[in-house]
Amino acid sequence: MLIIALIIAGFLGWIYWKRFQNIFSLQAEIAQLKEERDDIRQDISELLDKRNKRNDLDYVEKLAKEELGFIYPPDEEPEENG
């Protein structure tokens, strides 16, 4: 009777051990997915900031001058405030 009880206990222990391994594995996967989600949210935030800057005419003018080398024609120079 003791041997049967030990076999059943061992079998149940083995089943539960496998379940615990699955739980730990899933918890690690959840943590990884949460980290990826946070990275994606950060990327979205940065992209939204970039998009908002693109709607700012002063920023667009600055990019046109600095990155593309655009200049105003000599007779159309904007007036400097300051």
C-alpha positions as a LaTeX table, in Angstrom:
\begin{tabular}{lrrr}
\hline
Residue & $x$ (\AA) & $y$ (\AA) & $z$ (\AA) \\
\hline
Met1 & 0.00 & 0.00 & 0.00 \\
Leu2 & 2.86 & 2.37 & 0.84 \\
Ile3 & 4.48 & 1.70 & $-2.54$ \\
Ile4 & 1.24 & 2.52 & $-4.37$ \\
Ala5 & 0.90 & 5.74 & $-2.36$ \\
Leu6 & 4.51 & 6.69 & $-3.22$ \\
Ile7 & 3.94 & 5.95 & $-6.91$ \\
Ile8 & 0.77 & 8.05 & $-6.95$ \\
Ala9 & 2.52 & 10.87 & $-5.04$ \\
Gly10 & 5.46 & 10.73 & $-7.46$ \\
Phe11 & 3.14 & 10.78 & $-10.45$ \\
Leu12 & 1.16 & 13.74 & $-9.09$ \\
Gly13 & 4.41 & 15.51 & $-8.22$ \\
Trp14 & 5.67 & 14.98 & $-11.77$ \\
Ile15 & 2.40 & 16.34 & $-13.25$ \\
Tyr16 & 2.43 & 19.40 & $-11.01$ \\
Trp17 & 6.14 & 19.99 & $-11.66$ \\
Lys18 & 5.41 & 20.13 & $-15.39$ \\
Arg19 & 2.60 & 22.59 & $-14.74$ \\
Phe20 & 4.86 & 24.79 & $-12.62$ \\
Gln21 & 7.47 & 24.73 & $-15.36$ \\
Asn22 & 4.82 & 25.87 & $-17.84$ \\
Ile23 & 3.68 & 28.61 & $-15.49$ \\
Phe24 & 7.25 & 29.90 & $-15.01$ \\
Ser25 & 7.85 & 29.76 & $-18.75$ \\
Leu26 & 4.66 & 31.71 & $-19.44$ \\
Gln27 & 5.54 & 34.29 & $-16.78$ \\
Ala28 & 8.91 & 34.85 & $-18.46$ \\
Glu29 & 7.19 & 35.23 & $-21.82$ \\
Ile30 & 4.70 & 37.70 & $-20.34$ \\
Ala31 & 7.56 & 39.78 & $-18.91$ \\
Gln32 & 9.28 & 39.79 & $-22.30$ \\
Leu33 & 6.07 & 40.82 & $-24.08$ \\
Lys34 & 5.48 & 43.62 & $-21.57$ \\
Glu35 & 9.00 & 44.90 & $-22.24$ \\
Glu36 & 8.39 & 44.77 & $-25.99$ \\
Arg37 & 5.07 & 46.60 & $-25.48$ \\
Asp38 & 6.81 & 49.33 & $-23.51$ \\
Asp39 & 9.45 & 49.68 & $-26.25$ \\
Ile40 & 6.73 & 49.96 & $-28.89$ \\
Arg41 & 4.89 & 52.57 & $-26.83$ \\
Gln42 & 8.12 & 54.56 & $-26.55$ \\
Asp43 & 8.61 & 54.33 & $-30.33$ \\
Ile44 & 5.05 & 55.51 & $-30.90$ \\
Ser45 & 5.60 & 58.45 & $-28.56$ \\
Glu46 & 8.77 & 59.44 & $-30.41$ \\
Leu47 & 7.03 & 59.15 & $-33.78$ \\
Leu48 & 4.13 & 61.29 & $-32.58$ \\
Asp49 & 6.61 & 63.93 & $-31.40$ \\
Lys50 & 8.29 & 63.87 & $-34.80$ \\
Arg51 & 4.93 & 64.18 & $-36.53$ \\
Asn52 & 3.99 & 67.14 & $-34.37$ \\
Lys53 & 7.30 & 68.82 & $-35.17$ \\
Arg54 & 6.61 & 68.39 & $-38.88$ \\
Asn55 & 3.51 & 70.55 & $-38.46$ \\
Asp56 & 5.60 & 73.36 & $-36.91$ \\
Leu57 & 6.51 & 75.77 & $-39.72$ \\
Asp58 & 9.60 & 77.07 & $-37.92$ \\
Tyr59 & 10.90 & 73.53 & $-37.58$ \\
Val60 & 10.18 & 72.76 & $-41.23$ \\
Glu61 & 11.98 & 75.94 & $-42.27$ \\
Lys62 & 14.95 & 75.01 & $-40.10$ \\
Leu63 & 15.11 & 71.53 & $-41.70$ \\
Ala64 & 14.86 & 73.00 & $-45.18$ \\
Lys65 & 17.76 & 75.33 & $-44.49$ \\
Glu66 & 20.03 & 72.99 & $-42.54$ \\
Glu67 & 19.45 & 69.62 & $-44.19$ \\
Leu68 & 18.44 & 70.57 & $-47.71$ \\
Gly69 & 20.42 & 73.78 & $-48.05$ \\
Phe70 & 17.42 & 75.86 & $-49.04$ \\
Ile71 & 17.78 & 79.61 & $-48.90$ \\
Tyr72 & 15.44 & 82.51 & $-49.51$ \\
Pro73 & 15.93 & 84.48 & $-52.69$ \\
Pro74 & 17.71 & 87.78 & $-51.92$ \\
Asp75 & 14.57 & 89.87 & $-52.42$ \\
Glu76 & 12.37 & 87.60 & $-50.25$ \\
Glu77 & 14.41 & 87.38 & $-47.02$ \\
Pro78 & 12.09 & 87.13 & $-44.00$ \\
Glu79 & 12.42 & 89.90 & $-41.46$ \\
Glu80 & 14.21 & 88.98 & $-38.26$ \\
Asn81 & 12.26 & 89.71 & $-35.09$ \\
Gly82 & 14.75 & 90.74 & $-32.51$ \\
\hline
\end{tabular}
